[in-house]
């Protein structure tokens, strides 16, 4: 049925220009066709996974990772991937996949996630750079010298099996994990990068390379549960670099996590007290919470900060309107007026919050004449 519908839409796309259809109609048909292709591919991968045994089928991992690429929240794929790694003696990869499953709330397998973590911690105790033999060191150095190598997907595809083999015995687990994450990142496999970097962050939550790489992988995956899991892990993190507060604030706002966004914005204003955007965004949240006095303070701090946006003047004028503060409205709207065209400004004055103040337009008009503008 899906295949038949795909063909019908595709034929409609081809016939569109001949029939004089608009570009918009063509774009809509193509978008629906792409969606159908994605759904059909996802269905095929799920069917393959249901008919393959992760204990004996060497291709199972490929299908599971492909399924996660299409749907990062595929619980069937991730839990079976854990089994696949375990039976093939890839303990570290199994733990990484288990952490991913746990973040999704899909950790319904044995051994438990706690047992996995305990095993991984024992594994890490064997990390000793001094006892690395030359062969292991060569592999890591080869991966790190990628800037001096003809970098192709084939190069990383060749490095990955060698790095994975290193993970099957204790010794330099973390650096190998990072090299492996970088290689998968070059092959555009964000689901694997997410697993590997999450595991690194369990031991080193402020790892300067793993943390931004992990965040970028989550942005690529667009899986809400995984993102929320990471965001909440960093809510009360001590020693977090100030550069992350902006990213975490915007990320939380995009996911409509108001509480988390507020916490990060407050931390952002503490670490960068003259950053206008941090204060303005915090003010927006405080207005949503009807906490108007702190919102007024936040917007005022934003207005006093360098490089602030004109929008903050409008926010301050809106707060002044709630108290019928005519001088306040006149002051902030006057400043805002300098940054917009006159038609836009008149539309602002016709909004309900300002429209009820009949004399406001006259007062602003008088100021315009007095300014000679």
Buried (B, 14 or more C-beta within 10 A) or exposed (E): EEEEEBEEBBEBBEEBEEEEBEEEBBEBBBEBBEEBBEBBBBEBBBEBBEEBEBEEBEEBBEBBBBBBBBBBBBBBBBBBBBBBBBBBEBBBBBBBBBBBBBBBEBBEBEBEBEEBBEBBEEBBEEBEEEEBEEEBEEBBEBBEEBEEEEEEEEBBEEBBEBBBEBBEEBBBBBBBBBBBBBBBBBEEBBBBBBBBBBBBBBBEBBBEEBBBBBBBBBEBBEBBEBBBBBBBBBBEEEEBEEEBBBBBBBBBBEBEBEEBBBBBBBBBBEBBEBBBBBBBBBBBBBBEEEBBEBBBBBBBBBBEBEEBBEBBBBBBBBBBBEEEBBEBBBBBBBBBBEEBEEEEBEEBBEEEBBEEBEEBBEBBEEBBEEEEE
